[in-house]
Amino acid sequence: MVTTTGTLALLHTSPVHVPVFDGLRDRHHPGLVLRHLVDEELLVRAREAGPEAVAGAVADASAAAVADGAGAVLCTCSTIGGIAERQAGALGVPVLRVDRPMAAEAARYRRIVVVAALRSTLEPTVALIAEESGPETSLIGTVVVEGAWELFEAGDRDGYLDAVAAAVDGAPPAEGCVVVLAQASMADAVDRMTTSRPVLASPRLGLAAAAEAVSRPRGAVGD
């Protein structure tokens, strides 16, 4: 555990992420100040009209966070993470998507199964993993946990996590396979799984990368 100073703004599309990232900060990055920005409408609009439809709103929220003193911005929504990342050049501070470090780790495996509760999350997650894989692109399969997102929206967190865990446990085994949980909200389902395969979730890895970015001098942005 390393003490990290500075302020990190987190852009969420659900309030359920706030205690998750606060807990990770307390355990792994004491001293890091988190400012949570929650806008559920961003995901609603992105699902209806595509991620580009919220580009302006994401840019405005990120700019406001930097003006308020944030040394970096972390977007915790995989659906709009790519949109958020594009803001770094204009803002002059790191803007990160929470799932990129997870994708980089997944790219080390020959076979990858991406599990999502929202279909809108699959395409950006698969594209990100392929980007991190480079010319040695891994074999990527996808699974949508039908009905899970309805449980999430209804506030049935236990039902949601159980559905995700059951989908992962029920997937056919494959040699050299890693499971990627496409949405940050799925992370706690890992504790409910019985699978022997490695399972990657984004919150811990994403926050670690953002904490490191906050600690860098401003002149190091983009290095």
C-alpha positions in Angstrom: 0.0 0.0 0.0 1.4 3.4 -1.1 0.2 6.7 0.1 -1.0 8.8 -2.9 -1.7 12.4 -2.7 -3.8 14.5 -5.1 -7.4 14.6 -6.3 -9.0 12.2 -8.7 -12.4 12.9 -10.3 -14.5 9.8 -11.1 -17.2 10.0 -13.7 -19.9 7.4 -12.9 -23.2 6.4 -14.6 -24.5 4.8 -11.4 -24.2 5.7 -7.7 -23.4 2.0 -6.8 -19.8 2.7 -7.8 -19.1 5.3 -5.2 -18.7 3.0 -2.2 -16.7 0.5 -4.3 -14.1 3.0 -5.3 -14.1 4.6 -1.8 -13.3 1.2 -0.4 -10.5 0.5 -2.9 -9.0 3.9 -2.1 -9.1 3.3 1.6 -7.4 -0.1 1.2 -4.8 0.7 -1.5 -4.4 4.4 -2.0 -4.7 6.3 1.3 -4.4 10.0 0.9 -5.9 10.1 -2.6 -8.9 12.4 -2.6 -11.8 11.1 -4.7 -14.5 13.4 -6.1 -17.5 11.4 -7.5 -19.5 12.7 -10.4 -22.6 10.6 -11.0 -24.8 11.1 -14.1 -27.0 8.2 -14.8 -28.5 9.9 -17.8 -25.2 9.5 -19.7 -25.6 5.8 -20.0 -29.3 6.1 -20.8 -28.5 8.4 -23.7 -25.5 6.4 -24.9 -27.6 3.2 -25.0 -30.3 4.9 -27.0 -28.3 7.0 -29.4 -24.7 5.7 -29.2 -21.7 6.9 -27.1 -21.0 9.8 -29.4 -24.4 11.3 -28.3 -22.9 12.1 -24.9 -19.5 13.4 -26.0 -20.3 17.0 -25.2 -21.7 16.2 -21.8 -18.7 14.0 -20.9 -16.4 16.8 -22.1 -18.2 19.4 -20.0 -18.2 17.2 -16.9 -14.5 16.4 -17.2 -13.6 20.1 -17.8 -15.6 21.1 -14.7 -13.8 18.5 -12.6 -10.4 19.8 -13.7 -11.4 23.4 -13.1 -12.3 22.2 -9.6 -8.8 20.9 -9.0 -8.8 17.3 -10.2 -5.4 16.1 -11.3 -6.9 13.3 -13.4 -10.3 12.0 -14.4 -11.4 8.3 -14.4 -14.5 7.2 -16.3 -15.9 4.1 -14.6 -18.5 3.3 -17.4 -17.2 1.0 -20.1 -19.8 2.1 -22.6 -18.6 5.7 -22.7 -15.0 5.2 -21.6 -13.6 5.7 -25.1 -15.4 9.0 -25.3 -13.9 10.1 -22.0 -10.4 9.1 -22.9 -10.4 11.5 -25.9 -10.7 14.5 -23.6 -7.1 14.3 -22.2 -5.5 16.4 -24.9 -7.9 19.3 -24.5 -7.9 19.2 -20.7 -4.1 18.8 -20.2 -4.6 16.1 -17.5 -4.8 12.3 -17.8 -8.3 11.1 -18.6 -8.6 7.3 -18.2 -11.2 4.6 -18.8 -11.4 2.2 -16.0 -11.2 -0.9 -18.1 -8.0 -0.2 -20.1 -5.6 -1.8 -17.5 -7.9 -4.8 -17.3 -7.9 -5.1 -21.1 -4.1 -4.9 -21.1 -4.0 -7.8 -18.6 -6.5 -9.8 -20.6 -4.5 -9.4 -23.8 -1.8 -11.7 -22.4 -4.1 -14.7 -22.7 -4.8 -16.7 -25.8 -8.6 -17.0 -25.2 -10.8 -14.4 -23.7 -14.5 -14.5 -22.7 -16.0 -11.0 -22.2 -19.1 -11.1 -20.0 -21.5 -8.2 -19.9 -25.0 -7.4 -18.6 -25.4 -4.7 -21.3 -25.0 -5.4 -25.0 -23.8 -1.8 -25.4 -20.8 -2.6 -23.4 -19.6 -5.5 -25.5 -18.4 -3.7 -28.6 -16.2 -1.1 -26.8 -14.8 -3.7 -24.5 -13.9 -6.1 -27.3 -12.4 -3.3 -29.4 -10.3 -2.2 -26.4 -8.9 -5.7 -25.8 -8.1 -6.0 -29.5 -6.3 -2.7 -29.4 -4.3 -3.8 -26.4 -3.5 -7.2 -28.0 -1.9 -5.5 -31.1 -1.0 -7.8 -34.0 -1.2 -10.9 -31.7 -5.0 -10.5 -31.3 -6.5 -13.0 -28.9 -9.5 -15.2 -29.6 -12.4 -13.2 -28.0 -15.8 -14.6 -27.2 -18.7 -12.8 -25.6 -21.6 -13.6 -23.2 -24.5 -11.4 -22.3 -26.1 -12.2 -19.0 -29.8 -12.0 -20.0 -32.0 -10.4 -17.4 -29.1 -9.2 -15.2 -29.3 -5.6 -16.0 -33.0 -5.5 -15.2 -32.1 -6.8 -11.8 -29.5 -4.1 -11.4 -31.9 -1.4 -12.5 -34.5 -2.7 -10.0 -32.0 -2.4 -7.2 -31.6 -6.1 -6.7 -27.8 -6.1 -6.3 -27.6 -9.6 -4.9 -29.7 -11.0 -7.7 -27.6 -9.1 -10.3 -24.3 -10.4 -8.9 -25.6 -14.0 -8.5 -26.7 -13.9 -12.2 -23.3 -12.8 -13.3 -21.6 -15.4 -11.2 -23.8 -18.1 -12.5 -23.1 -17.1 -16.1 -19.4 -17.3 -15.6 -19.6 -20.6 -13.7 -21.8 -22.0 -16.4 -19.5 -21.1 -19.4 -17.8 -24.1 -21.0 -14.2 -24.5 -19.9 -11.4 -23.7 -22.4 -7.6 -24.1 -22.0 -5.7 -20.8 -21.6 -9.0 -18.8 -21.1 -9.5 -15.7 -19.0 -12.9 -14.2 -18.1 -13.3 -10.4 -18.4 -16.1 -8.7 -16.6 -17.0 -5.8 -18.9 -18.7 -3.6 -16.4 -17.3 -2.2 -13.1 -20.6 -3.1 -11.4 -19.8 -6.8 -11.8 -16.7 -6.8 -9.7 -18.2 -8.1 -6.5 -19.6 -11.2 -8.4 -16.1 -12.7 -8.4 -16.5 -13.6 -4.7 -19.6 -15.6 -5.6 -18.0 -17.7 -8.4 -16.7 -21.2 -8.2 -14.8 -21.2 -11.5 -11.1 -22.1 -11.5 -10.5 -19.8 -14.5 -8.9 -16.4 -13.8 -11.5 -13.6 -13.8 -10.6 -10.0 -14.3 -12.6 -7.0 -13.1 -11.8 -3.4 -13.7 -12.2 -1.3 -10.5 -9.0 -2.1 -8.6 -6.8 -2.1 -11.7 -8.4 1.1 -13.1 -8.1 3.0 -9.8 -4.4 2.0 -9.5 -3.7 3.4 -12.9 -5.5 6.6 -12.1 -3.8 7.0 -8.8 -0.5 6.7 -10.5 -1.5 9.3 -13.1 -2.6 11.7 -10.4 0.9 11.5 -8.8 2.7 12.3 -12.0 3.9 15.9 -12.6 1.6 17.8 -15.0 4.3 17.9 -17.6 4.3 14.1 -17.8 0.8 13.9 -19.2 0.8 11.6 -22.3 4.2 10.1 -21.5 
